[in-house]
Amino acid sequence: MKKTILFAFMAIMALISEVKAQDPHFSQFYANPLYINPALAGANVCPKVNLSYRDQWPSLGAFKTFTASYDQYFDFISGGIGVLVLNDRQSDVFNKTYAALMYSLRLRLTNKVYMNLALEASVANRSLDWSGLTFADMIDPRSGFIYSTTQAQIPENLSHTFVDFAAGTVVYGENWYGGVAFAHLTQPDDGFSSYNRLPLKATVHGGMKFNISRDKRRTNAFFGAPIISPNIIYHYQGQFQDLNYGLYLDWSPFIVGAWFRQALSFKNADAFVLMLGVQYEAFKVGYSYDLTVSSLSNVSGGAHELTLGFQFNCPEKRKRIKSIDCPSF
């Protein structure tokens, strides 16, 4: 009951006021590289498909997010092309879907340092299912939701489509990388019955890789050389800021990771993230769980995230192209 009333209140506020919403976030950042930064399009050079599903706060049935992406580097345009589709559902009441197309130009700065510059254009749709809302006047103290609401008639324009733009850059070397991306550059109107500017989102990310094997080579026929990769990602959107930091241990074919997320806007800890992945040849699968440590820990149920990926064989290239050696999850 509390859950349905809460989301009814959220929906009404979205209709009558300016709401500073935040984009969905993922815990397996690099399993969604095009969502982090369009400059990562073609980062692995070869054609690549990624799929992901995130169920956040499952005890509340709150947020379910799906993504599918494809990207590849092309010699004749000296850069990567990426396509990303996302669907975000909030308690089966709010629904957002968008499709993005991006191009990432690759530049060589020195013999060992490269830069990617990217632009992205997308079309997005937000919709509200008014029939899925419940209101306080529908509740009977004994029998539950049995009455019809006396709230105002269903508002018009409960579906809104708009165009959006993003840009990003990544600089990288042999075993390090760093980038910045800006989404919602034109701050488009994503409101229903009233004007609401979608706030600009900034993402800053970076990391390194350290081979901790003594001989820097494969240690045996099954396991690869152990590699530690510390990473950090910062998001800023509207009045919301969060900082994610942690590391991966890549001991092929297994990858494990641990992250800590802080909600800087509220000056408190948010979640501790544990991740386990398996990557064999061209296929990878990863699972992560967000252990909520904020005041929602007793009711949220944390967050589950599942990712799948497949990298196709590279077509023949006229020249050697350096890939970005960032994590896969």
Sequence and secondary structure as in RCSB ss.txt:
>XXXX:A:sequence
MKKTILFAFMAIMALISEVKAQDPHFSQFYANPLYINPALAGANVCPKVNLSYRDQWPSLGAFKTFTASYDQYFD
FISGGIGVLVLNDRQSDVFNKTYAALMYSLRLRLTNKVYMNLALEASVANRSLDWSGLTFADMIDPRSGFIYSTT
QAQIPENLSHTFVDFAAGTVVYGENWYGGVAFAHLTQPDDGFSSYNRLPLKATVHGGMKFNISRDKRRTNAFFGA
PIISPNIIYHYQGQFQDLNYGLYLDWSPFIVGAWFRQALSFKNADAFVLMLGVQYEAFKVGYSYDLTVSSLSNVS
GGAHELTLGFQFNCPEKRKRIKSIDCPSF
>XXXX:A:secstr
 HHHHHHHHHHHHHHHS         SSGGGSHHHH GGGTTTTSS EEEEEEEEESTTTT EEEEEEEEEEEEG
GGTEEEEEEEEEEEETTTEEEEEEEEEEEEEEE SSS EEEEEEEEEEEEEEE GGG   GGGEETTTEE S   
S    S  EEEEEEEEEEEEEE SSEEEEEEEE TT  B  SSS  B   EEEEEEEE EE  SSSS  SSS   
 EEEEEEEEEEETTEEEEEEEEEEEETTEEEEEEEEEETTTTEEEEEEEEEEEEETTEEEEEEEEEE STTTTTS
  EEEEEEEEE      SS          
